[in-house]
Amino acid sequence: MLTIDLSAIQSNWLKLQSIGAGAGVAGVIKANAYGLGADQVGNALYAVGCREFFFASIDEALAARAFLSSDAIIYVLGGIRAGDERLLMESNLTPVLCSLSAINSWAEANAVLGCNASAAIKINTGMTRFGLDLREFESLCGNQNLLHAVNPVLLMSHLACADERGHPLNSQQQHSFANCTKLIGSLLPNLRFSLANSSGIFLGAPWHFDLLRPGAALYGVNPVQNDSNPMLPVLRLSLPIMQVRKLDATAAIGYGSSTTLPDGARIAVVAGGYADGLHRTLGLQPEGYLNGKLVRSVGRMSMDSTMFDISSLDLPSEQLLGLEIDVINPLLSLEYLSKKNASLGYEILTSLGAGRYPREYLAGSHNG
């Protein structure tokens, strides 16, 4: 069972809003809200006041139009392909334009279709991924006809090292972005600006500008490296025990016979394996909590199952059937799993999206 606490997600958004102190706060719910369910998460965020949402692809954004209110602003982060312009305009989606070719195509589509559809513009201030280079941005600002034809409503960039507070690139990117806002702000006085992702919010007010774009922090991932996590935990993953075995002789366990247990050991076989995204989530030797006690997996994880050594528990086998082993909970947190397995909270969350386990959503306690 994957239990997702929508109230905790709402509280995390409200906390980030309080830190932003006047800046707007969007919700990044791309990749199906990092695997937790974009429809459920999106509507929970809308209920507490979130009105701007970011998605990675047109398909994600189109799906969101069916469950988000009509006044929600939906941005498409991943750029656009030639020919997508009409669909975006008809669906009231706001593309994030990352190249001069995309900017020219959007301006041309506005002219051909007789529209004045808005767009966001992304610039590269140091991550060297999506976005106009500064030379291209200066060229765009020098062409006011093209600039106005695009009808930009947001200028944005993305921080590369915000989770490392002392990294020099953070200040360099902030300075570069601030200079860009001054250049284009004199031409488009109503334009809004956005730089801070989850970790960037905690760098301080100079990084906030007009719109904050948290993603991972909403879902309980720690946005401040080497500090205590300021965000609430959001999820619990519990795997049901399907079979209990008591060994009557020393036996090899699982594929490859790489592990053996002695006579008298007990094993719980649970539903959930690498096909459910657990290979990255739980690491080479998953841990879990059963009836309040820490238990560890044995043998190799299978596609559909994982085995735990439960020899330390006194409960009879018939009582264990139907119980579940917690493999993510407040004790086995995303942060703990990330450090233990040298992975990222993002990886853990998105891996869970592949899972076949049932989901339970704890209703949000906040009303919009």
N, C-alpha and C positions, 0 to 999 in steps of 0.2 A: 504494500500500500504506500503510495506517495501522497503525503498529506501536505497541502500548501496553505499557508496561513495568509489569507488576503488582508486581514486586519493588520498583520505585521508589515506587509508591503505598503499599505496605506500609511502606517505610522512612519515608516522609513521615508516615504515621499514627503510627509509633513515635516519631518526633522530637517530634511535637505532644504525645504522651503524656508524654514526658520533661519537656517544658516545663510541662505541666499539674501535675506534681508531686503526684499523688494524686487529682486530678479525673478523672472518667470521660471518655472520648473517644468520641463517636458518629461515625458516617459519614453525611454528607449525600450520598445517591446518587440524588437526584431527577433528573428529566429524563434518564433512562437514564444515570445517573452522568455528567451533563454531556455526554452524547453518546458516552461511551467504553464503555458496556456495563454496566448495573447488575448483571447476573448474575455476570459475570466479576469486576468490581470488588468487589461485595458479598461474594462467597465468599473473595476474596483478603484482604479486611479481616477477615472472620470468622476466618480462619486465624491471624491475629496477635493475636486477642483482642477485636476489636470485637463488641459484642453489641447495640448500639442504632443504629438506622438511621432516617433521616428521608426522607420522600417528599412530593411536592407534592399528589398526588391519590389518591383511593381506588383507581383503576385501577392506578396504579403500585404501590401497597401490596399489592393483591391479587396482582399478578403476582409480587411479591417473596416472598410466602408460599410460592410453588412452588419457589423456589431457595434461600431462606435456611433455616437450621435452625430447628426449632420453638421453641428457647429464645431466638431473636432477638426483641427488642422493636422493633416497627415503628410509627413515628409518622406521622400524616397531617397535614401542615402547613397545607394550604390551606383549612381549615374544612370543615364538613359541611353538607349540605342536609337539610332535614326529610325523614324517611323513610329516611335512610341508617343510622340507629342500629343496627337489627337486623343488617344486613350487617356492620357494623364489629365488633359484639360477637361474632357467630358466627365471624368470621374472625380473632378475637384481634388486632385492630388498635387502636391507641391514637390517638384523634383529638386534635388540638390545638384546643381550644375558644377562639374569639376574640370571642364576643359573649355577652351575657346570654341572648339567645334560644336560642343553641346550648347554653348551660349548662342552661337550663330543660328543653330537649328531651332532653338526655342524662340528666338526673335523672329525668325522667318515664319514659323508656324503661327505665331501670334498675328503676323501681318496677313498671311494667306487665309486664316480662319476668321479674321476680323475680331480677334480676342485681345484681351489684356491680362492673360493668365499670369499669375505670379510664380516666382521661383526663388530658391535660395542659391547662393553662390558660395562655393567652398574654396579656400585658398590654402596653399601649403606653406606653413611657417616653420617646418622643421621635421615633420614626420616622414615626408617624402613618400606619400602614398597618394590618395586622391587629392585633387585640388589644383587650382591655378598656381603656377610659380609667381613670385613677386613681380618679375618682369612682365609676365602676361597680365597680371592684375593692373599694373600701372598703365599698360596699353589699353585695357578695357576702360579704365577711368578717363583716359584721354579721348575716348569715343563716346560722347554723351548720347548720341542718337542710338547707338547699339545698347548702351547701358539702360536707357529708359525703355527701349523696346523689349527688354527682358523682364521688366517690372520686378526687380528683386525686392524681397521683403525681409531677407535675413542674410547676413554675411557671417560665415562660420569657418572655424579651423579646428584642428584636433591636436591635443597634447600627447606627446610621445612618452614622457617619463613622469607623469604627474604622481604616480604612486611612490616615487622617490622624492621627497620634499626638497632635499638639498641639491638635486641635479641641476646643473647650470642651464640646461636646455629649457627648463620651465620659465625662467626669467627671460631668456632670449625669445622664446615663442610669444610670451606675453607682450614684450616690447615691440616685436615685429607686428603682431596683430593690432596692438593699439595704434601704431603708425598707419596701418591700413584703414582702421576705422576713421581716423582723422581725414585721410585722403578722400575716401568715398563719402564720408558723412557730410562734407561740405557740398557734395553734389546731390545727395539723397538724404535730406535731414530726418526723414521718418524711418529710415532703415534701422533694423535691430541687429544686434551683434551677439554671437555665441561662441565661446571657447571652451568652457569647463565641462569635462566629463565627470564621472563619479569622483575620482581622486582629485581632479582639478578644483572641485568645490571646496575642498579642505585646504587648498593653498592660500585662500584668503580673497578678500574683496577685489583686489586688482585683476583677478582672473575671472570674475563673475560676469561682467558686462550685463546684457539684457536677458539672456536665456541660458539656464543650466540644462545639461543633457545627461542626467544620470541613467545608467543602465544597471550594471552589476550591483551597485550599492543598494538598489531597490530590493534585490533578491537576497540580501544578507552577506554578500561578499565584502570583506574588509577593504575599504578604500584607502586606509592609511597604513602603509607598510611599517612594521615593527612597533606599532602602537595597538592598544586594545581596540577591539572592533566597536565603533559607535553605532552600528546598525543592528537591528533585531534579527534573530534567526527566523527563517521563513519556511523551512521545509523539514520534514521527517520522512525517511524511507525505511520501511519495515518489510522484511521478506518472510513469508509464511513457511513454517516447517511442514514439509510434506512426508518425511519419513524419519524415523529414529532407529539407529542400528546400535546394538551392543555387541562388541567383538568377543568371541569365545576363543580367539587365538590371535597372535600377532598377524596383522594384515596390512597389505599395501593399499593406499588410498588414491583413487582417481587415475586420470590419464598419465601414462609414463611411469607409474609406480614410483614416483619420486619421493613419496612420504609413507612412513609406516607408523602405525599405532599399536600399542601392546594389548594383550588380553585384558578384557574388562573395560576398555575405553568405549565411550559412546559418541556417536556422530549424529548430528542433525543435518539432513539434506533439505535445503531451502530452494524455493522457486526464485530464480533470478541468476542470470549469468552474463557473459560478455555480449550476447545479443541484446541485452537490456541496457547496455552502456556502462556496465559495472567494471569493466576492465580498467578504464582510466579513473573511474570514480573511487574505487576502493583499493586500488593498488595490487601489488603482487600477493600480499597476505592480508586479505580483508579482516577487519575486526568488527565486532558487533556487541550489543548488549541484549542479554536474555534474562528476564526476570531479575534485572538489576545487577547482573554479573557480566564482566567482560569475558567474551569468548573469541577465539581466533579460528580463522579458516584453516583447513588442512587440504593438501593436495592441490591440483590445478583447478582453477575455475573452468566450468564447462559452458557451453553455449546457453543452456537453459537452467543450470543449477550450480550451487556452491555448497560446499560441505564445511561444517563447523565442528570443532572438538568441544563437546559439552560435558566432558567427563566430570567437571567440577560441580555440576548441578545435581542436587539430590531428588529433584522431581521425578516421579515415575514417567516412563515413556508415554503412556497413554494420556497423561496430562500435558505433555509437551506438544503433542499433535494439535494443531490449531493455533498454537502460540506463534508469535513472530519475533524475529531477531532484528533489532534496530541497527542499521548500518550507517545512517545519517540521523543525528539528533543533536541537541545542544552540547553533549559531551564529545561526540564525533562530528564536529562542526565542519563547514566548508573550509575554514581556515586551517583547522587541524589536518584535514585530508590533503589540502594543497601542499602543506609543508612536508607531511609524511611521504607523499608520493611525487614530490617535485613537479606538481601540475599547477594549473590555474583554476581559480573558482569558476571562470567562464567555461572551461573544459568540463568540469564536473556537472554544472547545470545543463549545458547543451547535450552532454552525453545522456543525461536522464530522459531527455525527450524521446529517445528511442525505446524506452522501457515499455513492457507489456503489462506492467502491474496496474491495478486499478488506482484511480485518483480520488482523493477526497479534498474538497475545498472548504476551509473554515471561513465562514462568511465574514465580510468586513464589518467592523463595528462602527465605522465612521460614515456619516451621511453627507452628501454634498448639499 
